[in-house]
C-alpha cells in the first residue's frame, strides 16, 4: 500500500502486517481489503490545537 506521510508529504510503503497508528495515514487507506477485519480503525478525537484564544464578551 502506498500512502503519503501526513507531515512531510513523502511517499511511504506499508507492507502487509504493518500497524497503522496515525489516523491521517489510516484515512488514506480506502480499500477495505487492506484491513484485517475489512473495516478501518475508528478515528480518535484529536485535541484542539488552535493557537487563538476565545474573545471574552
C-alpha positions as a Python dict, from the first residue, in 0.01 Angstrom:
ca = {
    (1, 'X'): (0, 0, 0),
    (2, 'X'): (141, 340, -95),
    (3, 'X'): (40, 645, 109),
    (4, 'X'): (180, 990, 183),
    (5, 'X'): (333, 1069, 521),
    (6, 'X'): (97, 1342, 653),
    (7, 'X'): (355, 1593, 781),
    (8, 'X'): (633, 1581, 524),
    (9, 'X'): (412, 1457, 234),
    (10, 'X'): (668, 1197, 128),
    (11, 'X'): (563, 858, -14),
    (12, 'X'): (556, 568, 232),
    (13, 'X'): (510, 198, 152),
    (14, 'X'): (309, -5, 403),
    (15, 'X'): (370, -379, 386),
    (16, 'X'): (124, -649, 499),
    (17, 'X'): (123, -666, 878),
    (18, 'X'): (229, -304, 927),
    (19, 'X'): (41, -149, 1219),
    (20, 'X'): (-105, 190, 1129),
    (21, 'X'): (-131, 414, 1436),
    (22, 'X'): (-162, 755, 1268),
    (23, 'X'): (-525, 841, 1182),
    (24, 'X'): (-407, 1069, 898),
    (25, 'X'): (-240, 768, 735),
    (26, 'X'): (-533, 535, 807),
    (27, 'X'): (-781, 765, 633),
    (28, 'X'): (-576, 739, 311),
    (29, 'X'): (-636, 362, 302),
    (30, 'X'): (-976, 339, 139),
    (31, 'X'): (-975, -24, 21),
    (32, 'X'): (-1142, -233, 296),
    (33, 'X'): (-947, -543, 185),
    (34, 'X'): (-632, -374, 319),
    (35, 'X'): (-761, -405, 677),
    (36, 'X'): (-754, -743, 855),
    (37, 'X'): (-1113, -702, 974),
    (38, 'X'): (-1225, -537, 650),
    (39, 'X'): (-1301, -219, 844),
    (40, 'X'): (-1052, 63, 915),
    (41, 'X'): (-994, 161, 1278),
    (42, 'X'): (-1232, 424, 1418),
    (43, 'X'): (-1076, 771, 1421),
    (44, 'X'): (-998, 910, 1764),
    (45, 'X'): (-1097, 1264, 1855),
    (46, 'X'): (-794, 1489, 1821),
    (47, 'X'): (-734, 1756, 2082),
    (48, 'X'): (-780, 2114, 1968),
    (49, 'X'): (-454, 2268, 1855),
    (50, 'X'): (-582, 2618, 1792),
    (51, 'X'): (-336, 2890, 1900),
    (52, 'X'): (-613, 3150, 1920),
    (53, 'X'): (-783, 3232, 2245),
    (54, 'X'): (-1155, 3293, 2259),
    (55, 'X'): (-1255, 3656, 2299),
    (56, 'X'): (-1446, 3742, 2611),
    (57, 'X'): (-1763, 3947, 2571),
}
